[in-house]
């Protein structure tokens, strides 16, 4: 989507700047498993960002 493409360079730059953090992109349309993950996480709009510390 357009907003995802617009934020991608900033997301990538942050991943280089904060190499002690795991950055993950999930294509929710790539598989049924990814769609289920998005639904479980309550993702309704794109892009969506979730931040986890100590698995919470």
PyMOL Python script that loads the backbone (N, CA, C, O; Angstrom):
from pymol import cmd

cmd.read_pdbstr("""\
ATOM      1  N   UNK A   1       0.846  -1.192   0.000  1.00  0.00           N
ATOM      2  CA  UNK A   1       0.000   0.000   0.000  1.00  0.00           C
ATOM      3  C   UNK A   1       0.885   1.247   0.000  1.00  0.00           C
ATOM      4  O   UNK A   1       2.062   1.184   0.354  1.00  0.00           O
ATOM      5  N   UNK A   2       0.328   2.335  -0.384  1.00  0.00           N
ATOM      6  CA  UNK A   2       1.066   3.590  -0.449  1.00  0.00           C
ATOM      7  C   UNK A   2       1.664   4.005   0.888  1.00  0.00           C
ATOM      8  O   UNK A   2       2.848   4.335   0.951  1.00  0.00           O
ATOM      9  N   UNK A   3       0.872   3.997   1.963  1.00  0.00           N
ATOM     10  CA  UNK A   3       1.439   4.375   3.255  1.00  0.00           C
ATOM     11  C   UNK A   3       2.577   3.452   3.700  1.00  0.00           C
ATOM     12  O   UNK A   3       3.535   3.906   4.325  1.00  0.00           O
ATOM     13  N   UNK A   4       2.474   2.167   3.383  1.00  0.00           N
ATOM     14  CA  UNK A   4       3.543   1.223   3.738  1.00  0.00           C
ATOM     15  C   UNK A   4       4.820   1.547   2.971  1.00  0.00           C
ATOM     16  O   UNK A   4       5.915   1.518   3.532  1.00  0.00           O
ATOM     17  N   UNK A   5       4.671   1.855   1.689  1.00  0.00           N
ATOM     18  CA  UNK A   5       5.846   2.211   0.880  1.00  0.00           C
ATOM     19  C   UNK A   5       6.453   3.536   1.355  1.00  0.00           C
ATOM     20  O   UNK A   5       7.669   3.716   1.305  1.00  0.00           O
ATOM     21  N   UNK A   6       5.617   4.447   1.809  1.00  0.00           N
ATOM     22  CA  UNK A   6       6.101   5.750   2.267  1.00  0.00           C
ATOM     23  C   UNK A   6       6.910   5.626   3.556  1.00  0.00           C
ATOM     24  O   UNK A   6       7.908   6.326   3.724  1.00  0.00           O
ATOM     25  N   UNK A   7       6.501   4.758   4.455  1.00  0.00           N
ATOM     26  CA  UNK A   7       7.193   4.630   5.742  1.00  0.00           C
ATOM     27  C   UNK A   7       8.389   3.679   5.659  1.00  0.00           C
ATOM     28  O   UNK A   7       9.239   3.700   6.548  1.00  0.00           O
ATOM     29  N   UNK A   8       8.478   2.859   4.633  1.00  0.00           N
ATOM     30  CA  UNK A   8       9.531   1.840   4.522  1.00  0.00           C
ATOM     31  C   UNK A   8      10.947   2.390   4.690  1.00  0.00           C
ATOM     32  O   UNK A   8      11.724   1.784   5.428  1.00  0.00           O
ATOM     33  N   UNK A   9      11.330   3.496   4.055  1.00  0.00           N
ATOM     34  CA  UNK A   9      12.700   4.004   4.244  1.00  0.00           C
ATOM     35  C   UNK A   9      12.996   4.415   5.688  1.00  0.00           C
ATOM     36  O   UNK A   9      14.112   4.228   6.171  1.00  0.00           O
ATOM     37  N   UNK A  10      12.011   4.967   6.366  1.00  0.00           N
ATOM     38  CA  UNK A  10      12.198   5.365   7.764  1.00  0.00           C
ATOM     39  C   UNK A  10      12.323   4.139   8.656  1.00  0.00           C
ATOM     40  O   UNK A  10      13.140   4.108   9.575  1.00  0.00           O
ATOM     41  N   UNK A  11      11.506   3.130   8.376  1.00  0.00           N
ATOM     42  CA  UNK A  11      11.536   1.869   9.119  1.00  0.00           C
ATOM     43  C   UNK A  11      12.910   1.215   8.963  1.00  0.00           C
ATOM     44  O   UNK A  11      13.496   0.744   9.937  1.00  0.00           O
ATOM     45  N   UNK A  12      13.409   1.192   7.744  1.00  0.00           N
ATOM     46  CA  UNK A  12      14.722   0.606   7.471  1.00  0.00           C
ATOM     47  C   UNK A  12      15.837   1.394   8.155  1.00  0.00           C
ATOM     48  O   UNK A  12      16.768   0.807   8.708  1.00  0.00           O
ATOM     49  N   UNK A  13      15.741   2.711   8.116  1.00  0.00           N
ATOM     50  CA  UNK A  13      16.754   3.543   8.771  1.00  0.00           C
ATOM     51  C   UNK A  13      16.781   3.289  10.281  1.00  0.00           C
ATOM     52  O   UNK A  13      17.851   3.220  10.885  1.00  0.00           O
ATOM     53  N   UNK A  14      15.610   3.152  10.876  1.00  0.00           N
ATOM     54  CA  UNK A  14      15.552   2.848  12.306  1.00  0.00           C
ATOM     55  C   UNK A  14      16.184   1.502  12.618  1.00  0.00           C
ATOM     56  O   UNK A  14      16.835   1.341  13.650  1.00  0.00           O
ATOM     57  N   UNK A  15      15.992   0.527  11.718  1.00  0.00           N
ATOM     58  CA  UNK A  15      16.564  -0.799  11.955  1.00  0.00           C
ATOM     59  C   UNK A  15      18.092  -0.756  11.928  1.00  0.00           C
ATOM     60  O   UNK A  15      18.743  -1.509  12.652  1.00  0.00           O
ATOM     61  N   UNK A  16      18.667   0.117  11.103  1.00  0.00           N
ATOM     62  CA  UNK A  16      20.123   0.274  11.076  1.00  0.00           C
ATOM     63  C   UNK A  16      20.626   1.035  12.301  1.00  0.00           C
ATOM     64  O   UNK A  16      21.683   0.725  12.851  1.00  0.00           O
ATOM     65  N   UNK A  17      19.857   2.031  12.714  1.00  0.00           N
ATOM     66  CA  UNK A  17      20.252   2.857  13.853  1.00  0.00           C
ATOM     67  C   UNK A  17      20.175   2.085  15.170  1.00  0.00           C
ATOM     68  O   UNK A  17      21.004   2.284  16.058  1.00  0.00           O
ATOM     69  N   UNK A  18      19.188   1.210  15.294  1.00  0.00           N
ATOM     70  CA  UNK A  18      18.947   0.464  16.537  1.00  0.00           C
ATOM     71  C   UNK A  18      19.150  -1.023  16.282  1.00  0.00           C
ATOM     72  O   UNK A  18      18.187  -1.789  16.249  1.00  0.00           O
ATOM     73  N   UNK A  19      20.381  -1.425  16.104  1.00  0.00           N
ATOM     74  CA  UNK A  19      20.673  -2.805  15.751  1.00  0.00           C
ATOM     75  C   UNK A  19      20.468  -3.785  16.903  1.00  0.00           C
ATOM     76  O   UNK A  19      20.523  -4.997  16.697  1.00  0.00           O
ATOM     77  N   UNK A  20      20.234  -3.280  18.104  1.00  0.00           N
ATOM     78  CA  UNK A  20      19.936  -4.151  19.236  1.00  0.00           C
ATOM     79  C   UNK A  20      18.441  -4.476  19.327  1.00  0.00           C
ATOM     80  O   UNK A  20      18.008  -5.174  20.244  1.00  0.00           O
ATOM     81  N   UNK A  21      17.661  -3.968  18.375  1.00  0.00           N
ATOM     82  CA  UNK A  21      16.217  -4.184  18.325  1.00  0.00           C
ATOM     83  C   UNK A  21      15.896  -5.041  17.108  1.00  0.00           C
ATOM     84  O   UNK A  21      16.509  -4.888  16.051  1.00  0.00           O
ATOM     85  N   UNK A  22      14.932  -5.944  17.264  1.00  0.00           N
ATOM     86  CA  UNK A  22      14.500  -6.777  16.135  1.00  0.00           C
ATOM     87  C   UNK A  22      13.340  -6.072  15.439  1.00  0.00           C
ATOM     88  O   UNK A  22      12.300  -5.826  16.051  1.00  0.00           O
ATOM     89  N   UNK A  23      13.518  -5.749  14.170  1.00  0.00           N
ATOM     90  CA  UNK A  23      12.471  -5.128  13.356  1.00  0.00           C
ATOM     91  C   UNK A  23      11.926  -6.199  12.419  1.00  0.00           C
ATOM     92  O   UNK A  23      12.692  -6.918  11.778  1.00  0.00           O
ATOM     93  N   UNK A  24      10.605  -6.305  12.340  1.00  0.00           N
ATOM     94  CA  UNK A  24       9.982  -7.342  11.521  1.00  0.00           C
ATOM     95  C   UNK A  24       8.868  -6.720  10.688  1.00  0.00           C
ATOM     96  O   UNK A  24       8.071  -5.924  11.184  1.00  0.00           O
ATOM     97  N   UNK A  25       8.830  -7.095   9.426  1.00  0.00           N
ATOM     98  CA  UNK A  25       7.711  -6.716   8.551  1.00  0.00           C
ATOM     99  C   UNK A  25       6.948  -7.991   8.245  1.00  0.00           C
ATOM    100  O   UNK A  25       7.553  -9.026   7.965  1.00  0.00           O
ATOM    101  N   UNK A  26       5.630  -7.925   8.298  1.00  0.00           N
ATOM    102  CA  UNK A  26       4.800  -9.089   8.013  1.00  0.00           C
ATOM    103  C   UNK A  26       3.841  -8.737   6.881  1.00  0.00           C
ATOM    104  O   UNK A  26       3.043  -7.806   6.993  1.00  0.00           O
ATOM    105  N   UNK A  27       3.931  -9.487   5.801  1.00  0.00           N
ATOM    106  CA  UNK A  27       2.998  -9.335   4.685  1.00  0.00           C
ATOM    107  C   UNK A  27       1.766 -10.158   5.018  1.00  0.00           C
ATOM    108  O   UNK A  27       1.779 -11.384   4.902  1.00  0.00           O
ATOM    109  N   UNK A  28       0.704  -9.483   5.431  1.00  0.00           N
ATOM    110  CA  UNK A  28      -0.492 -10.185   5.901  1.00  0.00           C
ATOM    111  C   UNK A  28      -1.253 -10.890   4.780  1.00  0.00           C
ATOM    112  O   UNK A  28      -2.149 -11.692   5.044  1.00  0.00           O
ATOM    113  N   UNK A  29      -0.901 -10.596   3.546  1.00  0.00           N
ATOM    114  CA  UNK A  29      -1.570 -11.252   2.426  1.00  0.00           C
ATOM    115  C   UNK A  29      -0.754 -12.413   1.863  1.00  0.00           C
ATOM    116  O   UNK A  29      -1.189 -13.071   0.918  1.00  0.00           O
ATOM    117  N   UNK A  30       0.421 -12.671   2.430  1.00  0.00           N
ATOM    118  CA  UNK A  30       1.309 -13.697   1.892  1.00  0.00           C
ATOM    119  C   UNK A  30       0.824 -15.115   2.195  1.00  0.00           C
ATOM    120  O   UNK A  30       1.084 -16.042   1.428  1.00  0.00           O
ATOM    121  N   UNK A  31       0.122 -15.278   3.313  1.00  0.00           N
ATOM    122  CA  UNK A  31      -0.346 -16.618   3.662  1.00  0.00           C
ATOM    123  C   UNK A  31      -1.502 -16.522   4.643  1.00  0.00           C
ATOM    124  O   UNK A  31      -1.746 -15.482   5.254  1.00  0.00           O
ATOM    125  N   UNK A  32      -2.198 -17.625   4.771  1.00  0.00           N
ATOM    126  CA  UNK A  32      -3.289 -17.691   5.738  1.00  0.00           C
ATOM    127  C   UNK A  32      -2.771 -17.544   7.160  1.00  0.00           C
ATOM    128  O   UNK A  32      -3.441 -16.969   8.017  1.00  0.00           O
ATOM    129  N   UNK A  33      -1.570 -18.070   7.407  1.00  0.00           N
ATOM    130  CA  UNK A  33      -0.969 -17.954   8.730  1.00  0.00           C
ATOM    131  C   UNK A  33      -0.695 -16.492   9.080  1.00  0.00           C
ATOM    132  O   UNK A  33      -0.921 -16.065  10.212  1.00  0.00           O
ATOM    133  N   UNK A  34      -0.208 -15.730   8.102  1.00  0.00           N
ATOM    134  CA  UNK A  34       0.047 -14.306   8.341  1.00  0.00           C
ATOM    135  C   UNK A  34      -1.247 -13.545   8.561  1.00  0.00           C
ATOM    136  O   UNK A  34      -1.303 -12.649   9.403  1.00  0.00           O
ATOM    137  N   UNK A  35      -2.293 -13.891   7.811  1.00  0.00           N
ATOM    138  CA  UNK A  35      -3.593 -13.246   8.013  1.00  0.00           C
ATOM    139  C   UNK A  35      -4.112 -13.527   9.414  1.00  0.00           C
ATOM    140  O   UNK A  35      -4.635 -12.633  10.079  1.00  0.00           O
ATOM    141  N   UNK A  36      -3.967 -14.777   9.865  1.00  0.00           N
ATOM    142  CA  UNK A  36      -4.421 -15.152  11.204  1.00  0.00           C
ATOM    143  C   UNK A  36      -3.636 -14.387  12.268  1.00  0.00           C
ATOM    144  O   UNK A  36      -4.207 -13.942  13.264  1.00  0.00           O
ATOM    145  N   UNK A  37      -2.340 -14.235  12.060  1.00  0.00           N
ATOM    146  CA  UNK A  37      -1.500 -13.480  12.995  1.00  0.00           C
ATOM    147  C   UNK A  37      -1.978 -12.035  13.095  1.00  0.00           C
ATOM    148  O   UNK A  37      -2.073 -11.482  14.191  1.00  0.00           O
ATOM    149  N   UNK A  38      -2.275 -11.430  11.958  1.00  0.00           N
ATOM    150  CA  UNK A  38      -2.759 -10.050  11.947  1.00  0.00           C
ATOM    151  C   UNK A  38      -4.086  -9.931  12.690  1.00  0.00           C
ATOM    152  O   UNK A  38      -4.293  -8.991  13.456  1.00  0.00           O
ATOM    153  N   UNK A  39      -4.967 -10.874  12.463  1.00  0.00           N
ATOM    154  CA  UNK A  39      -6.262 -10.845  13.155  1.00  0.00           C
ATOM    155  C   UNK A  39      -6.066 -11.010  14.661  1.00  0.00           C
ATOM    156  O   UNK A  39      -6.696 -10.311  15.454  1.00  0.00           O
ATOM    157  N   UNK A  40      -5.193 -11.933  15.049  1.00  0.00           N
ATOM    158  CA  UNK A  40      -4.927 -12.176  16.466  1.00  0.00           C
ATOM    159  C   UNK A  40      -4.335 -10.937  17.139  1.00  0.00           C
ATOM    160  O   UNK A  40      -4.621 -10.662  18.304  1.00  0.00           O
ATOM    161  N   UNK A  41      -3.520 -10.201  16.411  1.00  0.00           N
ATOM    162  CA  UNK A  41      -2.892  -8.990  16.944  1.00  0.00           C
ATOM    163  C   UNK A  41      -3.825  -7.782  16.881  1.00  0.00           C
ATOM    164  O   UNK A  41      -3.469  -6.706  17.362  1.00  0.00           O
ATOM    165  N   UNK A  42      -5.007  -7.944  16.298  1.00  0.00           N
ATOM    166  CA  UNK A  42      -5.969  -6.844  16.227  1.00  0.00           C
ATOM    167  C   UNK A  42      -5.614  -5.791  15.210  1.00  0.00           C
ATOM    168  O   UNK A  42      -5.997  -4.631  15.361  1.00  0.00           O
ATOM    169  N   UNK A  43      -4.884  -6.173  14.167  1.00  0.00           N
ATOM    170  CA  UNK A  43      -4.481  -5.215  13.147  1.00  0.00           C
ATOM    171  C   UNK A  43      -5.641  -4.976  12.185  1.00  0.00           C
ATOM    172  O   UNK A  43      -6.155  -5.905  11.563  1.00  0.00           O
ATOM    173  N   UNK A  44      -6.043  -3.703  12.077  1.00  0.00           N
ATOM    174  CA  UNK A  44      -7.170  -3.362  11.218  1.00  0.00           C
ATOM    175  C   UNK A  44      -6.804  -2.332  10.153  1.00  0.00           C
ATOM    176  O   UNK A  44      -7.573  -2.112   9.218  1.00  0.00           O
ATOM    177  N   UNK A  45      -5.639  -1.700  10.284  1.00  0.00           N
ATOM    178  CA  UNK A  45      -5.201  -0.678   9.329  1.00  0.00           C
ATOM    179  C   UNK A  45      -3.718  -0.857   9.074  1.00  0.00           C
ATOM    180  O   UNK A  45      -2.988  -1.412   9.896  1.00  0.00           O
ATOM    181  N   UNK A  46      -3.288  -0.377   7.920  1.00  0.00           N
ATOM    182  CA  UNK A  46      -1.887  -0.546   7.545  1.00  0.00           C
ATOM    183  C   UNK A  46      -1.263   0.792   7.207  1.00  0.00           C
ATOM    184  O   UNK A  46      -1.931   1.631   6.603  1.00  0.00           O
ATOM    185  N   UNK A  47      -0.030   1.027   7.564  1.00  0.00           N
ATOM    186  CA  UNK A  47       0.814   0.159   8.379  1.00  0.00           C
ATOM    187  C   UNK A  47       0.449   0.261   9.859  1.00  0.00           C
ATOM    188  O   UNK A  47      -0.062   1.282  10.319  1.00  0.00           O
ATOM    189  N   UNK A  48       0.719  -0.798  10.581  1.00  0.00           N
ATOM    190  CA  UNK A  48       0.506  -0.860  12.022  1.00  0.00           C
ATOM    191  C   UNK A  48       1.835  -1.220  12.662  1.00  0.00           C
ATOM    192  O   UNK A  48       2.568  -2.056  12.134  1.00  0.00           O
ATOM    193  N   UNK A  49       2.154  -0.609  13.779  1.00  0.00           N
ATOM    194  CA  UNK A  49       3.398  -0.888  14.489  1.00  0.00           C
ATOM    195  C   UNK A  49       3.091  -1.371  15.885  1.00  0.00           C
ATOM    196  O   UNK A  49       2.313  -0.757  16.615  1.00  0.00           O
ATOM    197  N   UNK A  50       3.708  -2.474  16.247  1.00  0.00           N
ATOM    198  CA  UNK A  50       3.603  -3.008  17.604  1.00  0.00           C
ATOM    199  C   UNK A  50       5.007  -3.039  18.191  1.00  0.00           C
ATOM    200  O   UNK A  50       5.971  -3.389  17.509  1.00  0.00           O
ATOM    201  N   UNK A  51       5.110  -2.670  19.453  1.00  0.00           N
ATOM    202  CA  UNK A  51       6.392  -2.664  20.146  1.00  0.00           C
ATOM    203  C   UNK A  51       6.283  -3.614  21.328  1.00  0.00           C
ATOM    204  O   UNK A  51       5.371  -3.499  22.147  1.00  0.00           O
ATOM    205  N   UNK A  52       7.212  -4.548  21.411  1.00  0.00           N
ATOM    206  CA  UNK A  52       7.207  -5.519  22.495  1.00  0.00           C
ATOM    207  C   UNK A  52       8.507  -5.414  23.280  1.00  0.00           C
ATOM    208  O   UNK A  52       9.590  -5.316  22.703  1.00  0.00           O
ATOM    209  N   UNK A  53       8.383  -5.435  24.595  1.00  0.00           N
ATOM    210  CA  UNK A  53       9.537  -5.466  25.479  1.00  0.00           C
ATOM    211  C   UNK A  53       9.328  -6.651  26.411  1.00  0.00           C
ATOM    212  O   UNK A  53       8.312  -6.749  27.098  1.00  0.00           O
ATOM    213  N   UNK A  54      10.307  -7.544  26.420  1.00  0.00           N
ATOM    214  CA  UNK A  54      10.206  -8.763  27.219  1.00  0.00           C
ATOM    215  C   UNK A  54       8.920  -9.524  26.910  1.00  0.00           C
ATOM    216  O   UNK A  54       8.217  -9.971  27.816  1.00  0.00           O
ATOM    217  N   UNK A  55       8.628  -9.662  25.636  1.00  0.00           N
ATOM    218  CA  UNK A  55       7.476 -10.425  25.109  1.00  0.00           C
ATOM    219  C   UNK A  55       6.121  -9.831  25.500  1.00  0.00           C
ATOM    220  O   UNK A  55       5.100 -10.512  25.403  1.00  0.00           O
ATOM    221  N   UNK A  56       6.101  -8.594  25.932  1.00  0.00           N
ATOM    222  CA  UNK A  56       4.816  -7.974  26.283  1.00  0.00           C
ATOM    223  C   UNK A  56       4.632  -6.684  25.519  1.00  0.00           C
ATOM    224  O   UNK A  56       3.613  -6.013  25.677  1.00  0.00           O
TER     225      UNK A  56
END
""", "prot")
cmd.dss("prot")
cmd.show_as("cartoon", "prot")
cmd.util.cbc("prot")
cmd.orient("prot")
